[in-house]
Amino acid sequence: MEEKSVKIIIGEPVKVTACMNPMEIRTESEYLITSNKEKCRLLLSKGDLNEADIIETFISLHLVLEVSLNSLFRRLSLIGIKKTISEIKIAENIDRINFKDKMVLFIYNSKFNFDDKLDKATSYHSIIEKLKSFSEVRNKLFHGYSIIEISSEDKIEQSSLKKKINLEYLGEQINKFESILEGMRFYLDRLESDLSQSEKETLKKTYLDDSFLPNKN
């Protein structure tokens, strides 16, 4: 199989990858990542968020994370596959795997060089559980769980989802989001593969960057 030299060009809202020898041009949309990053940035910059703002932020944060991780794991998987089967067919089969399962497979099945950072690698293992709990709110919102409060003379009752639509819980979710991306950057940096450090930096900037959050600026 003839070796390909790859040039990656990042733009909005698509990322264009041009491969030479033989000539191949690939366009892959990153619209859901870039648009929801901007939506989160604008919402979180408002200061006083109402209930609707908090719900929108939960959903946008989740979309950024899920689409970013699915895109990253797909790219990493395709790099290591040397087959004559259509790359699009392979990508679509990879896409059928839940992104939480992809993370588990990545952490357990990949080869890493941790050197003297094994304790840190063990600590970052917690991002698996953080990802599972991070997904809970978005799943309930998308499946139509009740956001309800009932007040009477002697008590106020709230549904389990309603109890989480507040700034304190949003802050917890943002912390989990940042922690998950930080852990993934750590693992990607130490991944033993054919990727150069420059290519890893491009992947981190495209899929694992949280600088759009207001507290990062």
KOLTIMI-263519 format. One line per field, with one value per residue (C-alpha): x, y negated, z negated. Coordinates in steps of 0.1 Angstrom, whole numbers, plus 5000, padded with zeros to 4 digits. Each point is the difference from the previous one (the first is absolute). Layout:
// KOLTIMI-263519
c1 <- c(X ...)
c2 <- c(Y ...)
c3 <- c(Z ...)
This chain:
// KOLTIMI-263519
c1 <- c(5000 5014 5008 4981 5013 4974 4993 4973 4983 4976 4972 4965 4976 5018 5034 5017 5026 5019 5019 5026 5014 4975 4980 4971 4980 4979 4976 4986 4975 5008 4970 4984 5032 5007 4964 4993 5033 4990 4965 5015 5024 4972 4977 5026 5012 4965 5006 4964 4987 4964 4986 4998 5036 5012 4981 5015 5035 4996 4990 5027 5027 4990 4999 5035 5013 4983 5006 5036 5008 4982 5020 5033 4995 4990 5031 5023 4983 5004 5036 5008 4979 5017 4973 4986 4965 4984 5011 4965 4985 5026 4992 4963 5005 5022 4973 4976 5020 4989 5025 5002 5009 5026 5016 5002 5016 5024 5013 5002 5011 5024 5037 5013 5034 4993 5037 4999 4963 4983 4984 4986 4987 4983 4984 4987 4984 4971 4989 4982 4975 4999 4990 4972 4986 5005 4977 4971 4985 5001 4984 4972 4994 4999 4977 4975 5004 4978 5014 4973 4995 4968 4995 4975 4995 5024 5025 5016 5006 5023 5007 5035 5009 4985 5024 5029 4990 5020 5033 5017 4994 5010 5033 5005 4993 5025 5026 4994 5001 5034 5013 4990 5018 5030 5003 4996 5027 5023 4993 5003 5034 5013 4984 5025 4991 5012 4987 5026 4998 4989 4971 4990 5000 4976 4977 5000 4992 4972 4984 5012 5002 4980 5013 4966 4988 5000 5021 5028 5005)
c2 <- c(5000 4966 4978 4968 4966 4981 4963 4989 4967 4989 4975 4991 5018 5029 5015 5008 5027 5002 5033 5002 5031 5010 4968 5000 4972 5005 4976 5007 4977 4988 4977 5015 4996 4964 4988 5014 4987 4966 5005 5011 4970 4975 5016 5002 4965 4986 5003 5005 5031 5009 5036 5000 4988 5028 5026 4988 5000 5036 5011 4980 5011 5036 4996 4985 5029 5029 4988 4991 5033 5020 4981 5005 5037 5004 4983 5020 5032 4992 4992 5035 5019 5012 5015 4995 4997 4966 4976 4986 5035 5006 4966 5007 5033 4983 4974 5027 5005 4979 4972 5011 5035 4985 4982 5033 5018 4971 4999 5038 5012 4973 5001 4970 4989 4986 4999 4986 4988 5033 4986 4972 5025 5019 4968 4991 5034 4983 4982 5032 4996 4962 5005 5023 4976 4970 5016 5005 4965 4998 5034 4991 4967 5017 5027 4976 5005 4977 4966 4993 4983 5002 4976 5003 4982 5022 5013 4997 5031 5002 5028 5014 4982 4967 5002 5000 4969 4976 4981 5022 5032 4983 4991 5037 5010 4974 5014 5035 4988 4984 5030 5024 4979 4996 5037 5007 4975 5019 5033 4988 4984 5034 5021 5022 4996 4988 4965 4973 4975 4974 5022 5007 4962 4996 5027 4984 4966 5013 5025 4995 4962 4983 4965 4988 5001 4965 5010 5011 4965)
c3 <- c(5000 5010 4971 4996 4989 4981 4997 4975 5005 4973 5009 4990 5000 5017 4997 5033 5002 5032 5007 5028 5017 5012 5001 4975 4985 4969 4985 4965 4983 4965 4999 4969 4981 5010 4998 4966 4986 5011 4985 4967 5000 5006 4974 4973 5006 4991 4963 4987 5017 4998 5002 5038 5002 4977 5020 5033 4984 4988 5035 5018 4977 5005 5038 5000 4980 5017 5036 4991 4985 5027 5026 4982 4995 5036 5012 4977 5011 5037 4996 4990 5025 5032 5021 5035 4987 5005 4972 4998 4994 4973 4984 5000 4983 4974 4995 4989 4968 4970 4993 4963 5011 5024 4971 4980 5029 5006 4964 4996 5034 5012 4993 4980 4988 4965 4989 4964 5004 4991 4969 5021 5026 4972 4988 5035 5002 4981 5032 5010 4972 5004 5036 4990 4974 5023 5026 4975 5002 5038 5003 4977 5018 5034 4988 4986 4963 4980 4988 4975 4967 4979 4971 4972 4967 4981 5026 5034 5021 5030 5025 5000 5032 4988 4969 5024 5020 4980 5001 4974 5019 5033 4984 4991 5035 5014 4976 5013 5036 4994 4980 5028 5027 4978 4995 5037 5008 4975 5016 5036 4992 4987 5027 5019 5036 5034 4991 4997 4971 5024 5012 4964 4993 5030 4987 4965 5014 5022 4976 4965 4996 4972 5004 5012 4964 4984 4970 5024 5013)
